[in-house]
């Protein structure tokens, strides 16, 4: 008489040690605020050649570039306000390496 094999409990996959996320919202907002003007200006230069004769295209392109630059400004203010509770610590010295 053969005995059935023992029933083993289901095994869970091993938990992988993930590195702590160091990119908080304020760091992402600072990075966006830093890069938005450059991207907006680049879009303006590159798109200007494509829509030189189209008046509506120029308006849309200018609006898009302006909106991107203003959004970067707003996110810069948000990043500064989010870090307000870090009194005594250098904000720029902490945030700029995240941009690099």
Secondary structure, 3 states (H helix, E strand, C coil): CCCCCCCCCCCCCCCCCCCCCCCCHHHHHHHHHHHHHHHHHHHHHHHHHHCCCCHHHHHHHHHHHHHHHHHHHHHHHHHHHHCCCCCCCCHHHHHHHHHC
